[in-house]
Each structure stands twice: as C-alpha cells, then as structure tokens.
C-alpha cells in the first residue's frame, strides 16, 4: 500500500490548483493526484474545439504542470474511500492518505424523463477527450443539429457550429437564452446576435421527446411541433459527480453536492471537497445554489489548500461571475440579476450606462460598452451587475464582482480611483461603473 500526505481525486481545474497551491504551501508534504483520464481538457474552452481550435488537441493541459512541481500523478479510478481507515481503493491499488481532497467535478445532465435520449446521434458535452473527438467527427457528417438548452454551453456550441455552415437550432424552455445569468433586456441582445448569425432560436417551449427508430430523426416539442434533425446535443446543465462520495458515506446536500463548511471540509475527518462536486452557498442568501464554474472551483481549491493543516481562511460564499463571447461581443454578469432579486423579495434599484471603451470614441476599434448595476434600494449595496462590450468587458465584470464581494455601496463607488488611458478604457469623465452609480444616487435622491 502506498502512503501519501495529501491525496487529490480529480485532475480538472480544482484538482490541479489544489495540488499546485497546496504543494507550494507545504513543500515537505507528499502530494498525489489521481485522475481517470490521461488527458485533461480546459472545460470552458470545450465549445471552441468544434471550430475555432480545430479539435481537442489544442485544449489539453499538459500533465507536466503537476509532475514538474513535485506532484505524483496516477492515472487510475478510485472505486472506494474508507473514511475510517483513511484509505482510497482504486481499480489497481490502495493508497493511504493523511488529508484527502475530492475534486471529482460534474457530469452532463440527461433527464430520465426524456424519451429517446438513448437514440444514436444524441450527444452531450462531456470533458472526455475521446468522446469529444468522436462527437466532433460525427457532427461533421450532419447538416441539421438541434441543441436542447440555451445556457452558456448551448449558446457557445451553437455559435461554433454555425461557423461550420450547419443548420443549428437552439430549444430553450425559458423565455430567453442565458436567463440564469442575465436579465431579459441584456439576454435578448445575445439572442438577437445568434439569430442574425443564422441560429434558429426557439424559446418558451420545452422538449417532449426525441423520436427515431434507431437514430434520432425528430425533436418533438411539448406543443407538438416536430423539428427534423440529424443530431441532437443535450445541453441541459450538469450535475455534481458525487457517487463516489455517496458510496463512502460522505454527506451530500439536498441538491446532490458534497456538504462542506466554510473551510471546505466535508463531514468526514480530514476530507475536503472543492469544485463542481462541492456545495456552493450564495454570497447574499447563504442558501445552496447550483453554480458550477472553473473560477469558483479554483477559489475553493486555494481555500482548501490553505486549510489542510490549520484553519486559516474561510469561504465568503459564491458569487457567480460569468463571461461569454457571441460573434465578437462579450456578455458578462456577476452576482444576482434584477429578476432574481425580485423573485427573492429583495427591493432593488437598477441603472444602465453606455459609453465607448476608448476615448475619444472615434479611435480605431473603439466599441460601445454597457454596464448595468443592481443594488439594494435601502442600503445602496451592490449585489449584481451585467456588462456588454468588447474584450475589456470581462475585466469590468471582475471589478463588479469584487465590489459585490466587499459589500460595496454606491457611495463607495463614486469615490473609486481608477486608471484610465485613451487606448484601453473609457474616459475618466464617463467610466461606466462610476457613471451607473451616479445615476442610481440621483434616482434615490429624487425618490427620497
């Protein structure tokens, strides 16, 4: 039996960061990562393997990122965790540990109620290189492709496939795409771009079944509409990969995630959980939420690594911070949308401000940049934001995310000092986050 100080199950973003940061903190400790697949892909870039990257080879993370930093790598599958004896059993070995980090990630959701999901040419977007290589090859043979689900993965895959001259349809049961992260007026701009590129977007309609003798031939909607298709991609979300934890008597929450405390510790002694498999609690309500993001996984991994041998830092709660690109336009969001706030009974006030991302705006390659802020009316605390613009929008949303994390108010924002430059930012007289805050303060003054 092999012995290691810190054993990490899972070789995705959470597992990699846990190992690298943990080893940097505890150089004297031995670290091992066990992962099932030899090749690890960058999950967020998987949609771009369909066209932009030309396949999965350019999306692979080298195993040397671990081994060259003194971390042992084992390609194997863990079948059981004995939490009392602190032993992991794999298909080929047994490994004892002092500390264990579970980073088993997530798997695509395939609803049991969906008739026809087992037909040929019905696919999911997994993180498995061999599966994706086969999927990309198979899709090259088809013309009509239907994507069920208009979240980030569905929208990004649609954008890539339309670039390959496919007839692409998105079916979304909610009123508009990207509804989990954006309010309607922002999301509709994304939907309009998709439609202008040739993607057929069907919203407010769910799928009743997939039909065909052996291969899928039709998607039948709940209202009876039939869509002829050559292939279907199920993009209906992901579920935590927690079967191993469940078998090992590690507590799960009501959503199926591994329960963790603010130190990322599970119910089992010396066992941590991070990433998509681990429980997330909303930064504002402290209630469990099903957010799965690599950026969140990396944050949790750093927290767990810091707490391996002493309790040092805690998780403040999850702030979902998202970005995507649709036909060169960046859509980003952070925190809670206006519609979600109202659903939760939070009295909010919002503002939007649009300007150019360079100054003066006649500079070459200057683009419009729109910022929306969502704040609690009584306190002025920022709880959400949305941005549309060029590549600079992704950094603006990171700023907004930080404002949310620090419980910043409108009155703090107007005191912000920022660096500006004609070629890379809006003018200091119209910095969009600050201008949106000014508008809100003016609104509040008029209503008080």
Secondary structure, 3 states (H helix, E strand, C coil): CEEEEEEEECCCHHHHHHHHHHHHHCCCCCEEEEECCCCEECHHHHHHHHCCCCCCHHHEECCHHHHCCCCEEEECCEEEEECCCCEEEECCCEEEEEEEEECCCEEECCCCCCECCCCECEEECCCCHHHHHHHHHHHCCCCEEEEECCCHHHHHHHHHHHCCCCEEEEEECCCCCCCCCCCHHHHHHHHHHHHHHCCEEEECCCEEEEECCCECCEEEECCCCEEECCEEEECCCEEECCHHHHHCCCCECCCCCECCCCCCECCCCCEEECHHHECCEECCCCCECCCCCHHHHHHHHHHHHHCCCCCCCCCCCECCEEEEEECCEEEEEEECCHHHHHHCCCCEEEEEEEEECCCCCCCCCCCEEEEEEEEECCCCEEEEEEEEECCCHHHHHHHHHHHHHCCCEHHHHCCCCCCCCCCCCCCHHHCHHHHHHHHHHHHHHHHC
